[in-house]
Amino acid sequence: MSVRKKFPTRLMAGLLLAILIDTAVQLIWKSAIVSLPNNGSPWLNVQALLRSPLAISVLLLMACQFFNWLIVLSNADLSYAQPVTSLSYVSVFCLSVLYLKEATDLIQIAGIILVLAGVWFISQTEHVTASNEGER
């Protein structure tokens, strides 16, 4: 079985984009929250977020993710696509450690290894249920 049939280019691109967008959303969101003034009021924090270019970027990326996810789900089963996008857990973890200088430990690293193993196992399955293939 060829890789192309098992993992069509359009689906691969959509899943990769979903992982990249989710990673960007998480990192930008963290930066937006950290940049808030320390005023102690949740309402004032919400108001500050609504004026923050970082928070607005997060909302725009989430909208892009919505439309990307429509395309992904039209080409794959949810039970396949969603677990594969958990690779964003790995990318967020790595970039949080590298760029945000967050601490890590062996338990977290073990968890990341388990996520990678899980994604590998799921990637070995069909991306579309045979009975649904004609509907796509």
FITI-818937 format. One record per residue (C-alpha): residue in one letter; x, y, z. Coordinates in pm, 1 decimal. Example, Ala and Ser with C-alpha at 12.3 -4.5 7.8 and 13.67 -1.06 7.14 Angstrom:
REM FITI-818937
<residuo=A	x=1230.0	y=-450.0	z=780.0>
<residuo=S	x=1367.0	y=-106.0	z=714.0>
This chain:
REM FITI-818937
<residuo=M	x=0.0	y=0.0	z=0.0>
<residuo=S	x=146.6	y=334.1	z=-100.4>
<residuo=V	x=185.1	y=619.9	z=142.6>
<residuo=R	x=-11.4	y=848.3	z=-89.2>
<residuo=K	x=-322.4	y=627.2	z=-82.8>
<residuo=K	x=-298.9	y=573.4	z=288.5>
<residuo=F	x=-230.8	y=939.0	z=365.6>
<residuo=P	x=-351.6	y=1171.0	z=84.2>
<residuo=T	x=-159.9	y=1495.3	z=33.2>
<residuo=R	x=-464.7	y=1711.4	z=105.6>
<residuo=L	x=-524.5	y=1532.4	z=434.5>
<residuo=M	x=-156.4	y=1548.0	z=529.1>
<residuo=A	x=-147.8	y=1921.9	z=457.8>
<residuo=G	x=-466.0	y=1981.8	z=657.0>
<residuo=L	x=-343.9	y=1785.6	z=957.3>
<residuo=L	x=-5.6	y=1957.4	z=948.7>
<residuo=L	x=-176.8	y=2296.1	z=927.2>
<residuo=A	x=-402.1	y=2202.4	z=1221.0>
<residuo=I	x=-96.5	y=2113.0	z=1429.5>
<residuo=L	x=84.6	y=2434.0	z=1332.7>
<residuo=I	x=-217.8	y=2655.1	z=1399.3>
<residuo=D	x=-290.2	y=2490.5	z=1733.4>
<residuo=T	x=72.2	y=2530.7	z=1836.5>
<residuo=A	x=71.7	y=2897.7	z=1736.2>
<residuo=V	x=-259.0	y=2957.4	z=1917.3>
<residuo=Q	x=-127.8	y=2809.5	z=2240.6>
<residuo=L	x=202.0	y=2999.8	z=2235.4>
<residuo=I	x=46.1	y=3332.3	z=2134.6>
<residuo=W	x=-233.8	y=3286.1	z=2389.4>
<residuo=K	x=23.5	y=3230.3	z=2663.7>
<residuo=S	x=209.6	y=3543.2	z=2553.1>
<residuo=A	x=-114.9	y=3743.5	z=2553.9>
<residuo=I	x=-200.5	y=3630.6	z=2906.1>
<residuo=V	x=149.6	y=3700.6	z=3037.3>
<residuo=S	x=139.5	y=4051.3	z=2889.0>
<residuo=L	x=-178.6	y=4145.9	z=3079.0>
<residuo=P	x=-144.0	y=4410.7	z=3346.4>
<residuo=N	x=-160.9	y=4269.1	z=3696.9>
<residuo=N	x=-480.8	y=4444.2	z=3805.0>
<residuo=G	x=-649.8	y=4152.6	z=3983.5>
<residuo=S	x=-982.2	y=4202.0	z=3808.9>
<residuo=P	x=-1103.5	y=3933.0	z=3566.0>
<residuo=W	x=-1329.0	y=4185.2	z=3390.9>
<residuo=L	x=-1041.6	y=4429.8	z=3336.9>
<residuo=N	x=-830.3	y=4141.2	z=3205.9>
<residuo=V	x=-1102.0	y=4052.5	z=2953.0>
<residuo=Q	x=-1118.0	y=4416.2	z=2842.7>
<residuo=A	x=-739.5	y=4426.6	z=2806.4>
<residuo=L	x=-745.7	y=4104.3	z=2604.1>
<residuo=L	x=-1006.7	y=4246.3	z=2366.3>
<residuo=R	x=-764.0	y=4530.7	z=2289.0>
<residuo=S	x=-459.2	y=4306.0	z=2262.0>
<residuo=P	x=-319.0	y=4237.2	z=1914.5>
<residuo=L	x=-197.3	y=3900.6	z=2045.1>
<residuo=A	x=-546.0	y=3797.5	z=2158.1>
<residuo=I	x=-696.7	y=3916.6	z=1830.0>
<residuo=S	x=-435.4	y=3706.8	z=1647.7>
<residuo=V	x=-546.2	y=3406.2	z=1852.3>
<residuo=L	x=-909.0	y=3460.8	z=1749.6>
<residuo=L	x=-813.0	y=3491.0	z=1382.6>
<residuo=L	x=-605.4	y=3173.8	z=1400.9>
<residuo=M	x=-896.3	y=2992.0	z=1565.6>
<residuo=A	x=-1119.8	y=3099.9	z=1276.9>
<residuo=C	x=-861.9	y=2965.9	z=1030.2>
<residuo=Q	x=-849.7	y=2642.9	z=1227.7>
<residuo=F	x=-1229.4	y=2613.0	z=1204.6>
<residuo=F	x=-1220.7	y=2623.4	z=823.9>
<residuo=N	x=-916.2	y=2398.1	z=803.0>
<residuo=W	x=-1089.2	y=2143.4	z=1026.1>
<residuo=L	x=-1389.6	y=2139.3	z=790.7>
<residuo=I	x=-1158.2	y=2029.0	z=511.0>
<residuo=V	x=-975.2	y=1774.1	z=726.6>
<residuo=L	x=-1296.6	y=1610.9	z=846.1>
<residuo=S	x=-1429.2	y=1589.5	z=491.4>
<residuo=N	x=-1125.2	y=1373.1	z=410.5>
<residuo=A	x=-1082.8	y=1161.4	z=723.4>
<residuo=D	x=-1266.8	y=1001.5	z=1010.6>
<residuo=L	x=-1270.4	y=1203.4	z=1331.2>
<residuo=S	x=-1134.9	y=897.3	z=1513.5>
<residuo=Y	x=-825.7	y=923.4	z=1292.3>
<residuo=A	x=-779.1	y=1299.6	z=1253.4>
<residuo=Q	x=-822.4	y=1415.1	z=1612.2>
<residuo=P	x=-563.7	y=1181.5	z=1766.0>
<residuo=V	x=-309.7	y=1269.9	z=1495.6>
<residuo=T	x=-345.1	y=1638.3	z=1581.2>
<residuo=S	x=-235.9	y=1556.4	z=1933.9>
<residuo=L	x=111.5	y=1604.1	z=1787.6>
<residuo=S	x=45.9	y=1967.1	z=1878.1>
<residuo=Y	x=91.1	y=1856.9	z=2241.2>
<residuo=V	x=445.0	y=1761.9	z=2146.7>
<residuo=S	x=517.0	y=2082.5	z=1954.7>
<residuo=V	x=367.3	y=2303.1	z=2227.7>
<residuo=F	x=570.1	y=2119.3	z=2491.1>
<residuo=C	x=896.7	y=2153.6	z=2298.9>
<residuo=L	x=844.9	y=2519.1	z=2208.4>
<residuo=S	x=732.8	y=2605.5	z=2561.3>
<residuo=V	x=1056.2	y=2463.1	z=2694.7>
<residuo=L	x=1273.5	y=2624.2	z=2424.7>
<residuo=Y	x=1115.5	y=2968.1	z=2387.9>
<residuo=L	x=914.9	y=3027.3	z=2703.9>
<residuo=K	x=1186.6	y=2869.3	z=2918.9>
<residuo=E	x=933.9	y=2651.8	z=3101.9>
<residuo=A	x=1066.3	y=2374.4	z=3322.9>
<residuo=T	x=1026.9	y=2008.3	z=3234.9>
<residuo=D	x=1078.9	y=1675.3	z=3405.1>
<residuo=L	x=1107.6	y=1307.4	z=3318.5>
<residuo=I	x=736.1	y=1242.0	z=3372.1>
<residuo=Q	x=646.4	y=1504.6	z=3110.4>
<residuo=I	x=902.6	y=1364.0	z=2869.5>
<residuo=A	x=760.7	y=1013.7	z=2922.6>
<residuo=G	x=415.6	y=1152.3	z=2845.7>
<residuo=I	x=541.4	y=1307.6	z=2523.3>
<residuo=I	x=693.6	y=973.5	z=2422.3>
<residuo=L	x=358.7	y=804.0	z=2485.8>
<residuo=V	x=179.4	y=1065.6	z=2273.3>
<residuo=L	x=425.9	y=1004.7	z=1990.0>
<residuo=A	x=375.3	y=628.7	z=2018.3>
<residuo=G	x=-2.1	y=670.2	z=2018.0>
<residuo=V	x=3.7	y=889.6	z=1708.7>
<residuo=W	x=229.8	y=640.9	z=1533.8>
<residuo=F	x=-10.9	y=353.5	z=1609.7>
<residuo=I	x=-311.6	y=551.6	z=1487.9>
<residuo=S	x=-127.1	y=660.9	z=1173.7>
<residuo=Q	x=-90.6	y=293.7	z=1080.6>
<residuo=T	x=-468.9	y=259.2	z=1043.9>
<residuo=E	x=-696.7	y=364.2	z=760.3>
<residuo=H	x=-796.1	y=729.6	z=767.9>
<residuo=V	x=-1145.1	y=659.4	z=630.9>
<residuo=T	x=-1383.5	y=386.2	z=741.5>
<residuo=A	x=-1441.7	y=158.5	z=441.1>
<residuo=S	x=-1820.9	y=193.9	z=467.5>
<residuo=N	x=-1788.4	y=575.8	z=453.1>
<residuo=E	x=-1541.1	y=592.4	z=165.8>
<residuo=G	x=-1809.1	y=632.7	z=-99.2>
<residuo=E	x=-1960.5	y=928.8	z=84.5>
<residuo=R	x=-1645.1	y=1141.0	z=51.0>
